[in-house]
């Protein structure tokens, strides 16, 4: 294993300790309904996935419009427009495909916002 790989693994370990070890080492299993470390990790992953998915869909929508105009003007091949549209469709349904494959509904996580209300992140 190279020195760079060891450094990356050490960095990932430190990031994991900083992000997840607080609740797990403190014995705070009630934070996520008694699920502990892996429940906390899954909840954080899904929240991050949904946030990133939203940003990708917004920027991809703008890119789709730009590529459509460029394709109409003959500057870009229509295949690039189709590829971007297919990629956005895959990103849009990725959560539901995982839910179907696992038989669970983690894609519809509800969580408390800062205002105190429950907000569903399902798109």
N, CA, C and O atoms as a Tinker XYZ file with bonds, in Angstrom:
   492  protein
     1  N      0.849000   -1.171000    0.000000    73     2
     2  CA     0.000000    0.000000    0.000000    64     1     3
     3  C      0.896000    1.236000    0.000000    63     2     4     5
     4  O      1.872000    1.314000    0.746000    81     3
     5  N      0.553000    2.176000   -0.831000    73     3     6
     6  CA     1.384000    3.364000   -0.952000    64     5     7
     7  C      1.124000    4.335000    0.196000    63     6     8     9
     8  O      0.149000    4.203000    0.935000    81     7
     9  N      1.996000    5.289000    0.323000    73     7    10
    10  CA     1.873000    6.282000    1.381000    64     9    11
    11  C      0.619000    7.141000    1.176000    63    10    12    13
    12  O     -0.036000    7.535000    2.141000    81    11
    13  N      0.298000    7.421000   -0.072000    73    11    14
    14  CA    -0.895000    8.220000   -0.368000    64    13    15
    15  C     -2.161000    7.484000    0.058000    63    14    16    17
    16  O     -3.073000    8.093000    0.616000    81    15
    17  N     -2.224000    6.188000   -0.200000    73    15    18
    18  CA    -3.381000    5.390000    0.209000    64    17    19
    19  C     -3.511000    5.372000    1.724000    63    18    20    21
    20  O     -4.616000    5.497000    2.252000    81    19
    21  N     -2.392000    5.217000    2.431000    73    19    22
    22  CA    -2.427000    5.215000    3.889000    64    21    23
    23  C     -2.913000    6.554000    4.418000    63    22    24    25
    24  O     -3.682000    6.602000    5.378000    81    23
    25  N     -2.472000    7.639000    3.801000    73    23    26
    26  CA    -2.912000    8.967000    4.231000    64    25    27
    27  C     -4.403000    9.155000    3.985000    63    26    28    29
    28  O     -5.100000    9.721000    4.828000    81    27
    29  N     -4.903000    8.688000    2.844000    73    27    30
    30  CA    -6.333000    8.795000    2.555000    64    29    31
    31  C     -7.167000    7.970000    3.526000    63    30    32    33
    32  O     -8.224000    8.414000    3.974000    81    31
    33  N     -6.693000    6.767000    3.854000    73    31    34
    34  CA    -7.416000    5.937000    4.818000    64    33    35
    35  C     -7.422000    6.569000    6.203000    63    34    36    37
    36  O     -8.433000    6.518000    6.903000    81    35
    37  N     -6.307000    7.161000    6.604000    73    35    38
    38  CA    -6.241000    7.837000    7.894000    64    37    39
    39  C     -7.170000    9.042000    7.921000    63    38    40    41
    40  O     -7.828000    9.292000    8.931000    81    39
    41  N     -7.232000    9.787000    6.829000    73    39    42
    42  CA    -8.128000   10.932000    6.741000    64    41    43
    43  C     -9.591000   10.490000    6.812000    63    42    44    45
    44  O    -10.400000   11.127000    7.486000    81    43
    45  N     -9.932000    9.394000    6.114000    73    43    46
    46  CA   -11.301000    8.882000    6.156000    64    45    47
    47  C    -11.668000    8.409000    7.560000    63    46    48    49
    48  O    -12.796000    8.612000    8.009000    81    47
    49  N    -10.724000    7.781000    8.248000    73    47    50
    50  CA   -10.976000    7.334000    9.618000    64    49    51
    51  C    -11.210000    8.515000   10.546000    63    50    52    53
    52  O    -12.125000    8.483000   11.369000    81    51
    53  N    -10.405000    9.545000   10.425000    73    51    54
    54  CA   -10.587000   10.734000   11.266000    64    53    55
    55  C    -11.912000   11.421000   10.967000    63    54    56    57
    56  O    -12.599000   11.869000   11.885000    81    55
    57  N    -12.277000   11.509000    9.689000    73    55    58
    58  CA   -13.555000   12.125000    9.329000    64    57    59
    59  C    -14.717000   11.322000    9.891000    63    58    60    61
    60  O    -15.693000   11.896000   10.373000    81    59
    61  N    -14.620000   10.003000    9.835000    73    59    62
    62  CA   -15.662000    9.148000   10.398000    64    61    63
    63  C    -15.800000    9.318000   11.895000    63    62    64    65
    64  O    -16.910000    9.343000   12.426000    81    63
    65  N    -14.673000    9.435000   12.577000    73    63    66
    66  CA   -14.722000    9.636000   14.032000    64    65    67
    67  C    -15.361000   10.972000   14.367000    63    66    68    69
    68  O    -16.186000   11.059000   15.277000    81    67
    69  N    -14.986000   12.009000   13.640000    73    67    70
    70  CA   -15.543000   13.337000   13.910000    64    69    71
    71  C    -17.041000   13.368000   13.625000    63    70    72    73
    72  O    -17.802000   13.941000   14.404000    81    71
    73  N    -17.478000   12.758000   12.515000    73    71    74
    74  CA   -18.877000   12.841000   12.116000    64    73    75
    75  C    -19.801000   11.921000   12.901000    63    74    76    77
    76  O    -20.933000   12.298000   13.205000    81    75
    77  N    -19.335000   10.722000   13.234000    73    75    78
    78  CA   -20.244000    9.720000   13.771000    64    77    79
    79  C    -19.965000    9.266000   15.188000    63    78    80    81
    80  O    -20.868000    8.755000   15.851000    81    79
    81  N    -18.753000    9.432000   15.673000    73    79    82
    82  CA   -18.402000    8.820000   16.942000    64    81    83
    83  C    -19.045000    9.508000   18.134000    63    82    84    85
    84  O    -19.192000    8.883000   19.184000    81    83
    85  N    -19.430000   10.758000   18.011000    73    83    86
    86  CA   -20.007000   11.468000   19.144000    64    85    87
    87  C    -21.207000   10.760000   19.724000    63    86    88    89
    88  O    -21.231000   10.461000   20.918000    81    87
    89  N    -22.206000   10.485000   18.902000    73    87    90
    90  CA   -23.421000    9.840000   19.384000    64    89    91
    91  C    -23.173000    8.376000   19.746000    63    90    92    93
    92  O    -23.742000    7.869000   20.713000    81    91
    93  N    -22.325000    7.700000   18.971000    73    91    94
    94  CA   -22.098000    6.278000   19.214000    64    93    95
    95  C    -21.312000    6.039000   20.495000    63    94    96    97
    96  O    -21.651000    5.142000   21.267000    81    95
    97  N    -20.263000    6.828000   20.735000    73    95    98
    98  CA   -19.460000    6.628000   21.933000    64    97    99
    99  C    -20.148000    7.132000   23.190000    63    98   100   101
   100  O    -19.873000    6.646000   24.287000    81    99
   101  N    -21.040000    8.102000   23.040000    73    99   102
   102  CA   -21.753000    8.623000   24.200000    64   101   103
   103  C    -22.908000    7.711000   24.594000    63   102   104   105
   104  O    -23.554000    7.939000   25.616000    81   103
   105  N    -23.172000    6.692000   23.803000    73   103   106
   106  CA   -24.268000    5.786000   24.121000    64   105   107
   107  C    -25.622000    6.408000   23.844000    63   106   108   109
   108  O    -26.618000    6.014000   24.451000    81   107
   109  N    -25.674000    7.357000   22.954000    73   107   110
   110  CA   -26.904000    8.063000   22.655000    64   109   111
   111  C    -27.673000    7.302000   21.577000    63   110   112   113
   112  O    -27.810000    7.780000   20.451000    81   111
   113  N    -28.174000    6.117000   21.927000    73   111   114
   114  CA   -28.877000    5.291000   20.947000    64   113   115
   115  C    -30.294000    5.777000   20.711000    63   114   116   117
   116  O    -30.928000    5.351000   19.746000    81   115
   117  N    -30.809000    6.649000   21.552000    73   115   118
   118  CA   -32.173000    7.135000   21.389000    64   117   119
   119  C    -32.267000    8.226000   20.330000    63   118   120   121
   120  O    -33.370000    8.613000   19.943000    81   119
   121  N    -31.145000    8.722000   19.860000    73   119   122
   122  CA   -31.146000    9.816000   18.898000    64   121   123
   123  C    -31.869000    9.439000   17.604000    63   122   124   125
   124  O    -32.592000   10.260000   17.040000    81   123
   125  N    -31.685000    8.225000   17.135000    73   123   126
   126  CA   -32.308000    7.786000   15.883000    64   125   127
   127  C    -33.250000    6.611000   16.129000    63   126   128   129
   128  O    -33.277000    5.658000   15.351000    81   127
   129  N    -33.994000    6.679000   17.177000    73   127   130
   130  CA   -34.953000    5.617000   17.454000    64   129   131
   131  C    -34.288000    4.324000   17.877000    63   130   132   133
   132  O    -34.810000    3.248000   17.587000    81   131
   133  N    -33.152000    4.395000   18.553000    73   131   134
   134  CA   -32.493000    3.205000   19.057000    64   133   135
   135  C    -31.653000    2.480000   18.028000    63   134   136   137
   136  O    -31.332000    1.310000   18.235000    81   135
   137  N    -31.281000    3.116000   16.925000    73   135   138
   138  CA   -30.534000    2.429000   15.885000    64   137   139
   139  C    -29.026000    2.535000   16.055000    63   138   140   141
   140  O    -28.289000    1.754000   15.452000    81   139
   141  N    -28.553000    3.469000   16.850000    73   139   142
   142  CA   -27.135000    3.578000   17.124000    64   141   143
   143  C    -26.319000    4.112000   15.968000    63   142   144   145
   144  O    -26.792000    4.926000   15.175000    81   143
   145  N    -25.093000    3.644000   15.884000    73   143   146
   146  CA   -24.119000    4.162000   14.924000    64   145   147
   147  C    -24.577000    4.010000   13.476000    63   146   148   149
   148  O    -24.539000    4.974000   12.711000    81   147
   149  N    -25.010000    2.807000   13.094000    73   147   150
   150  CA   -25.349000    2.566000   11.697000    64   149   151
   151  C    -26.638000    3.290000   11.299000    63   150   152   153
   152  O    -26.783000    3.708000   10.150000    81   151
   153  N    -27.554000    3.435000   12.221000    73   151   154
   154  CA   -28.753000    4.218000   11.936000    64   153   155
   155  C    -28.420000    5.678000   11.735000    63   154   156   157
   156  O    -28.975000    6.335000   10.854000    81   155
   157  N    -27.510000    6.189000   12.557000    73   155   158
   158  CA   -27.062000    7.575000   12.414000    64   157   159
   159  C    -26.349000    7.768000   11.081000    63   158   160   161
   160  O    -26.576000    8.761000   10.391000    81   159
   161  N    -25.489000    6.822000   10.721000    73   159   162
   162  CA   -24.770000    6.908000    9.447000    64   161   163
   163  C    -25.739000    6.843000    8.267000    63   162   164   165
   164  O    -25.586000    7.593000    7.302000    81   163
   165  N    -26.730000    5.957000    8.334000    73   163   166
   166  CA   -27.698000    5.840000    7.240000    64   165   167
   167  C    -28.533000    7.105000    7.101000    63   166   168   169
   168  O    -28.807000    7.548000    5.986000    81   167
   169  N    -28.940000    7.688000    8.223000    73   167   170
   170  CA   -29.729000    8.915000    8.175000    64   169   171
   171  C    -28.924000   10.063000    7.588000    63   170   172   173
   172  O    -29.432000   10.823000    6.764000    81   171
   173  N    -27.670000   10.193000    8.010000    73   171   174
   174  CA   -26.826000   11.259000    7.453000    64   173   175
   175  C    -26.564000   11.036000    5.972000    63   174   176   177
   176  O    -26.552000   11.992000    5.197000    81   175
   177  N    -26.356000    9.790000    5.569000    73   175   178
   178  CA   -26.122000    9.501000    4.165000    64   177   179
   179  C    -27.337000    9.861000    3.326000    63   178   180   181
   180  O    -27.199000   10.477000    2.269000    81   179
   181  N    -28.522000    9.486000    3.782000    73   179   182
   182  CA   -29.732000    9.768000    3.005000    64   181   183
   183  C    -29.990000   11.261000    2.917000    63   182   184   185
   184  O    -30.394000   11.755000    1.865000    81   183
   185  N    -29.762000   11.992000    4.007000    73   183   186
   186  CA   -29.951000   13.444000    3.959000    64   185   187
   187  C    -28.960000   14.095000    2.988000    63   186   188   189
   188  O    -29.322000   15.005000    2.242000    81   187
   189  N    -27.716000   13.626000    3.002000    73   187   190
   190  CA   -26.715000   14.147000    2.076000    64   189   191
   191  C    -27.064000   13.783000    0.641000    63   190   192   193
   192  O    -26.942000   14.612000   -0.261000    81   191
   193  N    -27.500000   12.542000    0.428000    73   191   194
   194  CA   -27.883000   12.095000   -0.907000    64   193   195
   195  C    -29.011000   12.951000   -1.464000    63   194   196   197
   196  O    -28.969000   13.352000   -2.627000    81   195
   197  N    -30.020000   13.235000   -0.645000    73   195   198
   198  CA   -31.154000   14.028000   -1.111000    64   197   199
   199  C    -30.751000   15.466000   -1.423000    63   198   200   201
   200  O    -31.245000   16.060000   -2.382000    81   199
   201  N    -29.854000   16.023000   -0.612000    73   199   202
   202  CA   -29.395000   17.389000   -0.880000    64   201   203
   203  C    -28.591000   17.459000   -2.172000    63   202   204   205
   204  O    -28.782000   18.364000   -2.984000    81   203
   205  N    -27.697000   16.503000   -2.354000    73   203   206
   206  CA   -26.871000   16.475000   -3.568000    64   205   207
   207  C    -27.749000   16.196000   -4.787000    63   206   208   209
   208  O    -27.545000   16.790000   -5.846000    81   207
   209  N    -28.726000   15.297000   -4.643000    73   207   210
   210  CA   -29.626000   14.993000   -5.746000    64   209   211
   211  C    -30.386000   16.240000   -6.190000    63   210   212   213
   212  O    -30.557000   16.478000   -7.386000    81   211
   213  N    -30.839000   17.031000   -5.225000    73   211   214
   214  CA   -31.559000   18.258000   -5.556000    64   213   215
   215  C    -30.671000   19.219000   -6.334000    63   214   216   217
   216  O    -31.101000   19.797000   -7.332000    81   215
   217  N    -29.424000   19.391000   -5.877000    73   215   218
   218  CA   -28.507000   20.286000   -6.587000    64   217   219
   219  C    -28.200000   19.776000   -7.986000    63   218   220   221
   220  O    -28.152000   20.565000   -8.929000    81   219
   221  N    -27.992000   18.475000   -8.140000    73   219   222
   222  CA   -27.692000   17.904000   -9.452000    64   221   223
   223  C    -28.869000   18.108000  -10.399000    63   222   224   225
   224  O    -28.673000   18.436000  -11.569000    81   223
   225  N    -30.084000   17.918000   -9.905000    73   223   226
   226  CA   -31.249000   18.092000  -10.769000    64   225   227
   227  C    -31.433000   19.547000  -11.183000    63   226   228   229
   228  O    -31.828000   19.821000  -12.317000    81   227
   229  N    -31.152000   20.487000  -10.275000    73   227   230
   230  CA   -31.286000   21.906000  -10.616000    64   229   231
   231  C    -30.255000   22.311000  -11.665000    63   230   232   233
   232  O    -30.607000   22.888000  -12.694000    81   231
   233  N    -28.974000   22.007000  -11.405000    73   231   234
   234  CA   -27.935000   22.358000  -12.367000    64   233   235
   235  C    -28.094000   21.582000  -13.675000    63   234   236   237
   236  O    -27.831000   22.113000  -14.755000    81   235
   237  N    -28.524000   20.326000  -13.572000    73   235   238
   238  CA   -28.752000   19.535000  -14.782000    64   237   239
   239  C    -29.887000   20.080000  -15.624000    63   238   240   241
   240  O    -29.840000   20.008000  -16.852000    81   239
   241  N    -30.906000   20.625000  -14.979000    73   239   242
   242  CA   -32.007000   21.248000  -15.724000    64   241   243
   243  C    -31.541000   22.446000  -16.519000    63   242   244   245
   244  O    -31.921000   22.625000  -17.676000    81   243
   245  N    -30.706000   23.277000  -15.884000    73   243   246
   246  CA   -30.141000   24.406000  -16.623000    64   245   247
   247  C    -29.256000   23.917000  -17.768000    63   246   248   249
   248  O    -29.300000   24.473000  -18.866000    81   247
   249  N    -28.460000   22.888000  -17.520000    73   247   250
   250  CA   -27.610000   22.320000  -18.565000    64   249   251
   251  C    -28.418000   21.734000  -19.701000    63   250   252   253
   252  O    -28.022000   21.815000  -20.864000    81   251
   253  N    -29.560000   21.138000  -19.362000    73   251   254
   254  CA   -30.440000   20.579000  -20.382000    64   253   255
   255  C    -30.970000   21.667000  -21.315000    63   254   256   257
   256  O    -31.037000   21.475000  -22.529000    81   255
   257  N    -31.344000   22.803000  -20.740000    73   255   258
   258  CA   -31.829000   23.924000  -21.549000    64   257   259
   259  C    -30.711000   24.450000  -22.446000    63   258   260   261
   260  O    -30.933000   24.709000  -23.629000    81   259
   261  N    -29.511000   24.608000  -21.885000    73   259   262
   262  CA   -28.376000   25.116000  -22.670000    64   261   263
   263  C    -28.042000   24.151000  -23.808000    63   262   264   265
   264  O    -27.823000   24.581000  -24.940000    81   263
   265  N    -28.001000   22.844000  -23.512000    73   263   266
   266  CA   -27.700000   21.870000  -24.562000    64   265   267
   267  C    -28.801000   21.813000  -25.614000    63   266   268   269
   268  O    -28.519000   21.594000  -26.792000    81   267
   269  N    -30.039000   22.006000  -25.206000    73   267   270
   270  CA   -31.133000   22.011000  -26.187000    64   269   271
   271  C    -30.979000   23.173000  -27.159000    63   270   272   273
   272  O    -31.144000   23.005000  -28.367000    81   271
   273  N    -30.664000   24.345000  -26.634000    73   271   274
   274  CA   -30.458000   25.506000  -27.505000    64   273   275
   275  C    -29.254000   25.279000  -28.414000    63   274   276   277
   276  O    -29.311000   25.579000  -29.606000    81   275
   277  N    -28.162000   24.747000  -27.854000    73   275   278
   278  CA   -26.966000   24.494000  -28.660000    64   277   279
   279  C    -27.232000   23.429000  -29.722000    63   278   280   281
   280  O    -26.706000   23.516000  -30.831000    81   279
   281  N    -28.047000   22.421000  -29.389000    73   279   282
   282  CA   -28.367000   21.374000  -30.372000    64   281   283
   283  C    -29.240000   21.928000  -31.493000    63   282   284   285
   284  O    -29.075000   21.563000  -32.657000    81   283
   285  N    -30.167000   22.809000  -31.135000    73   283   286
   286  CA   -31.020000   23.422000  -32.162000    64   285   287
   287  C    -30.180000   24.273000  -33.111000    63   286   288   289
   288  O    -30.430000   24.303000  -34.316000    81   287
   289  N    -29.184000   24.960000  -32.561000    73   287   290
   290  CA   -28.317000   25.803000  -33.382000    64   289   291
   291  C    -27.247000   25.000000  -34.123000    63   290   292   293
   292  O    -26.516000   25.555000  -34.943000    81   291
   293  N    -27.150000   23.702000  -33.842000    73   291   294
   294  CA   -26.211000   22.850000  -34.548000    64   293   295
   295  C    -24.810000   22.837000  -33.965000    63   294   296   297
   296  O    -23.886000   22.351000  -34.618000    81   295
   297  N    -24.623000   23.346000  -32.778000    73   295   298
   298  CA   -23.295000   23.395000  -32.157000    64   297   299
   299  C    -22.957000   22.109000  -31.405000    63   298   300   301
   300  O    -21.782000   21.802000  -31.201000    81   299
   301  N    -23.964000   21.364000  -30.997000    73   299   302
   302  CA   -23.778000   20.142000  -30.202000    64   301   303
   303  C    -24.623000   19.044000  -30.832000    63   302   304   305
   304  O    -25.689000   19.308000  -31.387000    81   303
   305  N    -24.135000   17.806000  -30.741000    73   303   306
   306  CA   -24.908000   16.677000  -31.254000    64   305   307
   307  C    -26.100000   16.408000  -30.332000    63   306   308   309
   308  O    -26.033000   16.631000  -29.124000    81   307
   309  N    -27.174000   15.933000  -30.921000    73   307   310
   310  CA   -28.373000   15.628000  -30.157000    64   309   311
   311  C    -28.124000   14.491000  -29.165000    63   310   312   313
   312  O    -28.834000   14.379000  -28.165000    81   311
   313  N    -27.143000   13.662000  -29.427000    73   311   314
   314  CA   -26.836000   12.562000  -28.516000    64   313   315
   315  C    -26.388000   13.074000  -27.152000    63   314   316   317
   316  O    -26.660000   12.431000  -26.139000    81   315
   317  N    -25.707000   14.216000  -27.104000    73   315   318
   318  CA   -25.289000   14.793000  -25.822000    64   317   319
   319  C    -26.500000   15.231000  -25.011000    63   318   320   321
   320  O    -26.529000   15.060000  -23.793000    81   319
   321  N    -27.486000   15.789000  -25.677000    73   319   322
   322  CA   -28.720000   16.180000  -25.002000    64   321   323
   323  C    -29.445000   14.955000  -24.450000    63   322   324   325
   324  O    -29.936000   14.972000  -23.321000    81   323
   325  N    -29.507000   13.904000  -25.245000    73   323   326
   326  CA   -30.145000   12.668000  -24.790000    64   325   327
   327  C    -29.402000   12.025000  -23.634000    63   326   328   329
   328  O    -30.021000   11.492000  -22.714000    81   327
   329  N    -28.069000   12.073000  -23.676000    73   327   330
   330  CA   -27.275000   11.490000  -22.592000    64   329   331
   331  C    -27.496000   12.236000  -21.287000    63   330   332   333
   332  O    -27.622000   11.615000  -20.232000    81   331
   333  N    -27.544000   13.566000  -21.348000    73   331   334
   334  CA   -27.795000   14.345000  -20.137000    64   333   335
   335  C    -29.193000   14.088000  -19.596000    63   334   336   337
   336  O    -29.381000   13.971000  -18.385000    81   335
   337  N    -30.174000   14.000000  -20.490000    73   335   338
   338  CA   -31.542000   13.722000  -20.054000    64   337   339
   339  C    -31.639000   12.344000  -19.402000    63   338   340   341
   340  O    -32.306000   12.192000  -18.379000    81   339
   341  N    -30.985000   11.343000  -19.980000    73   339   342
   342  CA   -30.995000   10.003000  -19.395000    64   341   343
   343  C    -30.281000    9.990000  -18.044000    63   342   344   345
   344  O    -30.744000    9.336000  -17.109000    81   343
   345  N    -29.172000   10.697000  -17.932000    73   343   346
   346  CA   -28.460000   10.775000  -16.652000    64   345   347
   347  C    -29.289000   11.432000  -15.572000    63   346   348   349
   348  O    -29.283000   10.982000  -14.427000    81   347
   349  N    -30.003000   12.492000  -15.917000    73   347   350
   350  CA   -30.872000   13.149000  -14.940000    64   349   351
   351  C    -32.026000   12.243000  -14.523000    63   350   352   353
   352  O    -32.440000   12.254000  -13.364000    81   351
   353  N    -32.543000   11.463000  -15.464000    73   351   354
   354  CA   -33.611000   10.523000  -15.124000    64   353   355
   355  C    -33.104000    9.449000  -14.160000    63   354   356   357
   356  O    -33.820000    9.060000  -13.237000    81   355
   357  N    -31.888000    8.974000  -14.366000    73   355   358
   358  CA   -31.307000    7.970000  -13.467000    64   357   359
   359  C    -31.117000    8.549000  -12.073000    63   358   360   361
   360  O    -31.422000    7.885000  -11.083000    81   359
   361  N    -30.618000    9.780000  -11.980000    73   359   362
   362  CA   -30.430000   10.424000  -10.677000    64   361   363
   363  C    -31.778000   10.624000   -9.986000    63   362   364   365
   364  O    -31.883000   10.467000   -8.769000    81   363
   365  N    -32.806000   10.970000  -10.758000    73   363   366
   366  CA   -34.116000   11.239000  -10.173000    64   365   367
   367  C    -34.751000    9.994000   -9.570000    63   366   368   369
   368  O    -35.450000   10.094000   -8.562000    81   367
   369  N    -34.526000    8.827000  -10.157000    73   367   370
   370  CA   -35.178000    7.612000   -9.658000    64   369   371
   371  C    -34.252000    6.715000   -8.831000    63   370   372   373
   372  O    -34.663000    5.635000   -8.408000    81   371
   373  N    -33.023000    7.143000   -8.598000    73   371   374
   374  CA   -32.048000    6.290000   -7.899000    64   373   375
   375  C    -32.536000    5.882000   -6.510000    63   374   376   377
   376  O    -32.404000    4.718000   -6.131000    81   375
   377  N    -33.091000    6.807000   -5.757000    73   375   378
   378  CA   -33.559000    6.489000   -4.407000    64   377   379
   379  C    -34.675000    5.472000   -4.414000    63   378   380   381
   380  O    -34.688000    4.563000   -3.584000    81   379
   381  N    -35.613000    5.605000   -5.336000    73   379   382
   382  CA   -36.737000    4.668000   -5.417000    64   381   383
   383  C    -36.287000    3.290000   -5.870000    63   382   384   385
   384  O    -36.855000    2.288000   -5.437000    81   383
   385  N    -35.278000    3.216000   -6.733000    73   383   386
   386  CA   -34.762000    1.921000   -7.164000    64   385   387
   387  C    -34.119000    1.191000   -5.991000    63   386   388   389
   388  O    -34.309000   -0.014000   -5.825000    81   387
   389  N    -33.364000    1.916000   -5.184000    73   387   390
   390  CA   -32.748000    1.304000   -4.006000    64   389   391
   391  C    -33.822000    0.866000   -3.022000    63   390   392   393
   392  O    -33.716000   -0.208000   -2.431000    81   391
   393  N    -34.850000    1.681000   -2.839000    73   391   394
   394  CA   -35.958000    1.300000   -1.955000    64   393   395
   395  C    -36.626000    0.018000   -2.433000    63   394   396   397
   396  O    -36.916000   -0.867000   -1.628000    81   395
   397  N    -36.870000   -0.088000   -3.729000    73   395   398
   398  CA   -37.504000   -1.281000   -4.286000    64   397   399
   399  C    -36.620000   -2.505000   -4.104000    63   398   400   401
   400  O    -37.101000   -3.578000   -3.741000    81   399
   401  N    -35.312000   -2.338000   -4.361000    73   399   402
   402  CA   -34.388000   -3.471000   -4.269000    64   401   403
   403  C    -34.222000   -3.963000   -2.836000    63   402   404   405
   404  O    -34.081000   -5.164000   -2.606000    81   403
   405  N    -34.239000   -3.047000   -1.871000    73   403   406
   406  CA   -34.049000   -3.442000   -0.480000    64   405   407
   407  C    -35.348000   -3.750000    0.234000    63   406   408   409
   408  O    -35.338000   -4.349000    1.309000    81   407
   409  N    -36.462000   -3.350000   -0.345000    73   407   410
   410  CA   -37.749000   -3.605000    0.293000    64   409   411
   411  C    -38.043000   -2.650000    1.434000    63   410   412   413
   412  O    -38.943000   -2.903000    2.234000    81   411
   413  N    -37.308000   -1.568000    1.522000    73   411   414
   414  CA   -37.525000   -0.587000    2.576000    64   413   415
   415  C    -37.893000    0.743000    1.962000    63   414   416   417
   416  O    -37.799000    0.930000    0.749000    81   415
   417  N    -38.317000    1.674000    2.813000    73   415   418
   418  CA   -38.690000    2.995000    2.317000    64   417   419
   419  C    -37.829000    4.064000    2.966000    63   418   420   421
   420  O    -38.349000    5.018000    3.546000    81   419
   421  N    -36.511000    3.911000    2.871000    73   419   422
   422  CA   -35.597000    4.908000    3.435000    64   421   423
   423  C    -35.540000    6.164000    2.583000    63   422   424   425
   424  O    -35.062000    7.198000    3.050000    81   423
   425  N    -36.013000    6.102000    1.350000    73   423   426
   426  CA   -35.994000    7.266000    0.482000    64   425   427
   427  C    -36.979000    8.337000    0.904000    63   426   428   429
   428  O    -36.902000    9.470000    0.430000    81   427
   429  N    -37.913000    7.991000    1.798000    73   427   430
   430  CA   -38.920000    8.940000    2.252000    64   429   431
   431  C    -38.664000    9.356000    3.698000    63   430   432   433
   432  O    -39.606000    9.476000    4.481000    81   431
   433  N    -37.401000    9.577000    4.061000    73   431   434
   434  CA   -37.058000    9.947000    5.426000    64   433   435
   435  C    -37.678000   11.290000    5.769000    63   434   436   437
   436  O    -37.579000   12.246000    5.001000    81   435
   437  N    -38.307000   11.351000    6.911000    73   435   438
   438  CA   -38.808000   12.624000    7.416000    64   437   439
   439  C    -37.942000   13.007000    8.605000    63   438   440   441
   440  O    -37.536000   12.150000    9.390000    81   439
   441  N    -37.668000   14.265000    8.731000    73   439   442
   442  CA   -36.852000   14.711000    9.841000    64   441   443
   443  C    -37.350000   16.072000   10.300000    63   442   444   445
   444  O    -38.058000   16.766000    9.570000    81   443
   445  N    -36.976000   16.439000   11.504000    73   443   446
   446  CA   -37.381000   17.727000   12.054000    64   445   447
   447  C    -36.492000   18.820000   11.510000    63   446   448   449
   448  O    -35.268000   18.691000   11.513000    81   447
   449  N    -37.103000   19.900000   11.040000    73   447   450
   450  CA   -36.336000   21.022000   10.554000    64   449   451
   451  C    -36.059000   21.958000   11.721000    63   450   452   453
   452  O    -36.522000   21.724000   12.837000    81   451
   453  N    -35.303000   23.013000   11.461000    73   451   454
   454  CA   -34.990000   23.958000   12.515000    64   453   455
   455  C    -36.236000   24.678000   13.022000    63   454   456   457
   456  O    -36.271000   25.134000   14.165000    81   455
   457  N    -37.260000   24.779000   12.172000    73   455   458
   458  CA   -38.471000   25.459000   12.588000    64   457   459
   459  C    -39.344000   24.567000   13.455000    63   458   460   461
   460  O    -40.327000   25.032000   14.031000    81   459
   461  N    -38.994000   23.293000   13.552000    73   459   462
   462  CA   -39.718000   22.390000   14.429000    64   461   463
   463  C    -40.759000   21.563000   13.713000    63   462   464   465
   464  O    -41.361000   20.689000   14.337000    81   463
   465  N    -41.002000   21.793000   12.429000    73   463   466
   466  CA   -42.010000   21.035000   11.705000    64   465   467
   467  C    -41.409000   19.843000   10.995000    63   466   468   469
   468  O    -40.200000   19.794000   10.764000    81   467
   469  N    -42.248000   18.881000   10.648000    73   467   470
   470  CA   -41.787000   17.733000    9.886000    64   469   471
   471  C    -41.860000   18.045000    8.410000    63   470   472   473
   472  O    -42.865000   18.568000    7.929000    81   471
   473  N    -40.809000   17.729000    7.694000    73   471   474
   474  CA   -40.743000   18.016000    6.274000    64   473   475
   475  C    -40.351000   16.737000    5.554000    63   474   476   477
   476  O    -39.346000   16.116000    5.898000    81   475
   477  N    -41.131000   16.338000    4.563000    73   475   478
   478  CA   -40.790000   15.171000    3.763000    64   477   479
   479  C    -39.907000   15.634000    2.607000    63   478   480   481
   480  O    -40.196000   16.639000    1.959000    81   479
   481  N    -38.833000   14.895000    2.356000    73   479   482
   482  CA   -37.902000   15.249000    1.293000    64   481   483
   483  C    -38.179000   14.494000    0.010000    63   482   484   485
   484  O    -37.388000   14.559000   -0.931000    81   483
   485  N    -39.305000   13.768000   -0.042000    73   483   486
   486  CA   -39.608000   13.000000   -1.230000    64   485   487
   487  C    -39.914000   13.930000   -2.388000    63   486   488   489
   488  O    -40.682000   14.881000   -2.245000    81   487
   489  N    -39.307000   13.652000   -3.545000    73   487   490
   490  CA   -39.526000   14.516000   -4.714000    64   489   491
   491  C    -40.487000   13.855000   -5.627000    63   490   492
   492  O    -40.818000   14.405000   -6.678000    81   491
